[in-house]
């Protein structure tokens, strides 16, 4: 039974409980408020009844100037019901409640800007003013959804990789950086996550080791430590195992072990074996090996990646994530194959993955994104030399590869003799190439870009001259070959034009090693070591230290051979043959 409508209850009469409104209200000409509790608007106060009736929060403003209330930092409620205002504390606020000597409960309120005062009455009728505190922000920071499943240590080193390593892993970071794009794929790929984190960890460990100095070419440090190129390959340089930051190096070893273990699991399952992220992680591990030594597992990783790519082409079992990462996989395979084959022993690498059907467009893409910075024309020439060297050692009878770029001098691609190959390399125009690259990234001053192209032209010429001389074609028209010393001086000169603070400087690792291998003069050797030292300061890659050790060993052997025989000359020293006999395959990129 209803108690009646609110109008009758206020009139203190018995309601007839009529529906929808009572008849008594209708007969009396009153508005029936119904049988539910009505919404009451209160004017000028925070309550419709009680001790707060008629009061508003604006009333507090008139009381803020009263003594003892405006500077309140603490408020205490005594058991007697009296309110005492304590002086504001200047020290840092405390989170916990404290109990003062007089037995009152002291509650500290944070002193924050733009806070307001609110008032209420306690049980004894005393008016108490308290400072209203806005809600605090969480004590933890939000994690990017990309890293939500990544442990804190890996996030730390991936961030280091992004800030300090990625910019050196492409030609022009401001245009496109494939290694930065890899970070967006770590969410569902533990092997890619651990691989990138391992690079960040080892780079962080060696950043603290910049006190290392490349010694001059006249000392015998490398020979006393290692004795020969063979021993250097079997026993990594002691410096690479003793970074200053032992904690970061320990993290690197743990992350590398995790990456290799996860890679072993992924390649054993068909679904993850053909995933682009798994293959991309393999090439990240190749880069890791270059940073760690440059003479270890890179060739095994490369062969494994080539095997997966070949099987994927044959079976059409391709789990392409996006076009970007698929392009990264192809480009990384080709640049590692081309640059790695130059200093690897014949027969170590299997049949090249690159084929004529891929066309010159792939090489032109490489010249823009790969951090080696070698023009596509010269990459094509290097790959041709590698293919000829591969075929001449009987690994693939009948393997045929023709050049993809026409010679600007002859308009032909026929290379039936060593002289034709060298003429094709010599026909490359660095100035024209630098101009064409303006459409990719415009530079107001292209002098460093031209110097880089000239350095690569000279380095590729010197390398090809060494290799093609043993093809078995004979030394036809030997008198037409360019003077080696002239090309060497041109190479050193163009390398000296590229300043360490220029973005093209990171591309000079391979040309610097070729310059050192071909050098015979002390000043040229000193320049090579100085360049490697400057590169070390920028990138902290141990293969730069190993490159310096290899060069000093070859220089000493070259000088000893020159002194041991009156008929021997420096030009007869074949450094490629020395590398072939060392049982070590270097990756200096």
Residue pairs with C-beta under 8 A, 6 or more apart in sequence:
1 17
2 15
2 17
2 35
3 9
3 15
4 14
4 15
4 17
4 22
4 35
5 15
5 17
5 21
5 22
5 25
5 32
5 33
5 34
5 35
6 33
6 34
6 35
6 37
6 38
7 22
7 25
7 30
7 31
7 32
7 33
8 14
8 15
8 22
8 24
8 25
9 15
11 28
11 30
13 24
15 22
15 24
16 22
16 23
16 24
17 35
18 24
20 34
21 32
21 34
22 32
25 31
25 32
26 32
40 48
42 48
44 54
44 56
45 52
45 53
45 54
45 55
45 56
46 52
46 55
46 56
46 57
47 53
47 55
51 121
51 125
52 120
52 121
57 116
57 118
59 119
60 116
60 117
60 118
60 119
60 129
63 69
63 119
63 129
64 70
64 117
68 85
69 85
69 117
69 129
71 87
71 88
72 85
72 86
72 88
72 109
72 117
72 129
72 131
73 86
73 87
73 88
73 89
73 108
73 109
73 111
73 131
74 85
74 86
74 87
74 88
74 89
74 106
74 107
74 108
74 109
75 83
75 85
75 86
75 107
75 109
75 128
75 129
75 130
76 83
76 84
76 86
76 100
76 104
76 105
76 106
76 107
77 83
77 104
77 105
77 122
77 128
78 84
78 102
78 104
79 103
79 104
81 122
81 123
81 124
81 125
81 126
82 126
83 122
83 126
83 127
83 128
84 104
85 129
86 106
88 111
89 108
93 108
93 110
93 111
94 108
97 105
97 106
97 107
97 108
98 106
98 108
99 105
99 106
100 106
109 130
109 131
109 133
110 133
111 131
112 133
112 134
115 131
115 132
115 133
115 134
116 131
116 132
117 129
117 130
117 131
117 132
118 129
118 130
118 131
118 132
119 127
119 128
119 129
119 130
120 127
120 128
120 130
121 127
121 128
122 128
143 155
146 183
146 184
146 186
146 187
147 155
147 158
147 186
149 187
150 158
150 186
150 193
153 197
153 251
153 255
154 193
154 194
154 197
154 255
156 200
157 196
157 197
157 198
157 199
157 200
157 201
157 204
157 251
157 255
158 183
158 186
158 193
158 196
158 197
158 200
159 200
160 200
160 201
160 203
160 204
161 183
161 196
161 197
161 199
161 200
161 203
162 180
162 183
164 200
164 203
164 204
164 207
165 179
165 199
165 200
165 203
166 173
166 177
166 179
166 180
167 173
167 177
168 371
168 506
168 538
168 539
169 177
169 178
169 179
169 287
169 371
170 176
170 177
170 178
170 179
170 369
170 370
170 371
171 367
171 368
171 369
171 370
171 371
171 373
171 503
171 507
172 368
172 440
172 441
172 503
173 180
173 503
174 441
175 368
175 440
175 441
176 368
176 369
178 324
178 327
178 328
178 331
178 369
181 324
181 325
181 328
182 192
182 196
182 280
182 284
182 325
182 328
183 196
185 192
185 277
185 280
185 321
185 325
186 192
186 193
186 196
188 277
189 275
189 277
189 278
189 281
190 258
190 262
191 259
191 262
191 263
191 266
191 277
191 278
191 281
192 277
192 278
192 280
192 281
192 284
194 255
194 256
194 258
194 259
194 262
195 259
195 281
195 284
195 285
195 288
196 284
197 255
198 252
198 255
198 256
198 259
198 288
199 284
199 287
199 288
199 291
201 248
201 249
201 251
201 252
201 255
202 248
202 249
202 252
202 288
202 291
202 292
203 291
203 540
204 245
204 248
205 243
205 244
205 245
205 246
205 248
205 249
205 251
205 252
206 243
206 245
206 540
206 541
206 542
207 245
207 540
208 243
208 244
208 245
208 248
209 239
209 243
209 244
209 245
209 540
210 536
210 537
210 540
211 244
212 239
212 536
212 545
213 533
214 529
214 530
214 532
214 533
214 536
214 545
214 548
215 221
215 529
216 526
216 529
217 522
217 525
217 526
217 528
217 529
217 551
217 552
217 555
218 522
219 552
220 556
221 552
222 232
222 548
222 549
222 550
222 552
222 553
222 556
223 552
223 553
223 556
225 237
225 238
225 549
226 232
226 235
226 237
226 549
226 553
228 553
228 582
229 550
229 553
229 554
229 578
229 579
229 581
229 582
229 584
230 581
230 582
230 583
230 584
232 295
232 546
232 549
232 550
232 553
232 582
232 584
233 295
233 582
233 583
233 584
234 583
234 584
236 293
236 295
236 296
236 546
237 293
237 542
237 545
237 546
237 549
239 542
239 545
240 292
240 293
240 542
240 545
240 546
243 249
256 288
259 281
259 285
260 285
263 278
263 281
263 282
263 285
265 272
266 272
266 273
266 275
266 278
266 281
267 273
267 278
267 304
267 308
270 317
271 319
272 278
273 308
274 308
274 311
274 312
274 317
274 318
274 319
275 319
275 321
276 319
276 320
276 321
276 322
276 325
276 326
276 328
276 329
277 321
277 325
278 308
279 305
279 308
279 309
279 329
280 325
280 328
280 329
280 332
282 301
282 304
282 305
282 308
283 301
283 305
283 328
283 329
283 332
283 333
283 336
285 297
285 301
286 298
286 301
286 302
286 332
286 336
286 587
289 296
289 297
289 298
289 301
289 587
290 298
290 541
290 543
290 587
290 589
291 540
291 541
291 542
291 543
292 542
292 543
293 542
293 543
293 546
294 541
294 542
294 543
294 546
294 547
294 586
294 587
294 588
295 543
295 546
295 584
295 585
295 586
295 587
298 336
298 340
298 585
298 587
299 340
299 344
299 348
299 349
299 585
299 587
302 333
302 336
302 337
302 340
302 349
303 349
303 350
305 329
305 333
306 333
306 337
306 350
306 353
309 329
309 330
309 333
309 353
310 353
311 317
312 318
320 326
327 365
330 362
331 362
331 365
331 366
331 369
331 370
333 353
334 353
334 354
334 362
334 363
334 366
335 366
335 370
335 372
335 589
336 587
336 589
337 349
337 352
337 353
337 354
337 383
337 386
338 354
338 379
338 382
338 383
338 386
339 372
339 374
339 382
339 510
339 587
339 589
340 349
340 585
340 587
340 589
341 349
341 352
341 382
341 386
341 389
341 390
342 382
342 386
342 463
342 510
343 513
343 579
343 585
343 586
343 587
343 588
344 585
344 586
345 579
345 580
345 583
345 585
346 389
346 390
346 393
346 395
346 580
347 393
347 395
348 585
349 390
350 395
351 390
351 395
351 396
351 399
352 383
352 386
352 387
352 390
352 401
354 362
354 383
356 401
356 402
356 404
359 404
360 376
360 380
360 404
360 405
363 376
363 379
363 380
363 404
364 376
366 374
366 376
366 379
367 373
367 374
367 375
367 376
367 379
367 437
368 437
368 440
371 506
371 507
371 589
372 507
372 509
372 510
372 589
373 452
373 456
373 504
373 506
373 507
374 382
374 456
374 460
374 507
374 510
375 428
375 430
375 433
375 453
375 456
376 405
377 405
377 428
377 433
378 425
378 428
378 456
378 457
378 460
380 403
380 404
380 405
381 403
381 421
381 424
381 425
381 428
381 460
381 464
382 460
382 463
382 464
383 401
384 401
384 402
384 403
384 415
384 421
385 421
385 463
385 464
385 467
385 468
387 399
387 401
388 401
388 467
388 468
388 471
389 467
389 471
390 396
390 399
391 397
391 398
391 399
391 400
392 471
392 472
402 413
402 415
403 413
403 415
403 424
404 413
405 413
406 412
406 413
407 413
407 423
407 424
407 427
408 427
408 428
408 429
408 432
409 423
409 426
409 427
410 423
410 424
410 427
413 424
414 420
415 421
415 424
416 473
417 473
417 474
417 476
417 477
418 465
418 468
418 469
418 471
418 473
418 475
418 476
419 476
419 477
419 480
419 481
421 464
421 468
422 461
422 464
422 465
422 468
422 481
422 482
425 457
425 460
425 461
425 464
426 457
426 461
426 482
428 453
428 457
430 450
430 453
430 454
430 457
431 450
431 453
433 453
434 446
434 449
434 450
434 453
435 446
437 446
437 449
438 446
443 449
447 497
448 497
448 498
448 499
448 502
448 504
449 504
451 494
451 495
451 497
451 498
451 504
452 494
452 498
452 504
452 507
452 508
454 490
454 494
455 491
455 494
455 495
455 498
455 508
455 511
456 511
458 487
458 488
458 490
458 491
458 494
458 511
459 491
459 510
459 511
459 514
459 515
461 482
461 487
462 484
462 487
462 488
462 491
462 514
462 518
463 514
463 576
465 481
465 484
466 574
466 575
466 576
467 576
469 475
484 518
484 571
485 520
488 515
488 518
488 519
488 520
488 524
489 524
491 511
491 514
491 515
491 518
492 515
492 519
492 524
492 527
492 528
495 508
495 511
495 512
495 515
495 527
495 531
496 527
498 504
498 505
498 508
499 505
500 534
500 537
500 538
505 534
505 535
505 538
506 535
506 538
506 539
508 531
508 535
509 535
509 544
509 547
509 588
509 589
510 588
510 589
512 528
512 531
512 532
512 535
512 547
513 528
513 547
513 551
513 588
515 524
515 527
515 528
516 524
516 525
516 528
516 529
516 532
516 547
516 551
517 551
517 554
517 575
518 575
519 525
519 528
519 555
520 558
520 570
520 571
525 551
525 555
528 551
529 548
529 551
529 552
532 544
532 545
532 547
532 548
533 548
535 541
535 544
536 544
536 545
543 586
543 587
543 588
544 588
546 586
547 586
547 588
550 579
550 586
554 573
554 575
554 578
557 573
557 578
558 570
558 573
558 575
561 568
561 572
561 573
562 568
562 569
562 570
562 573
579 586
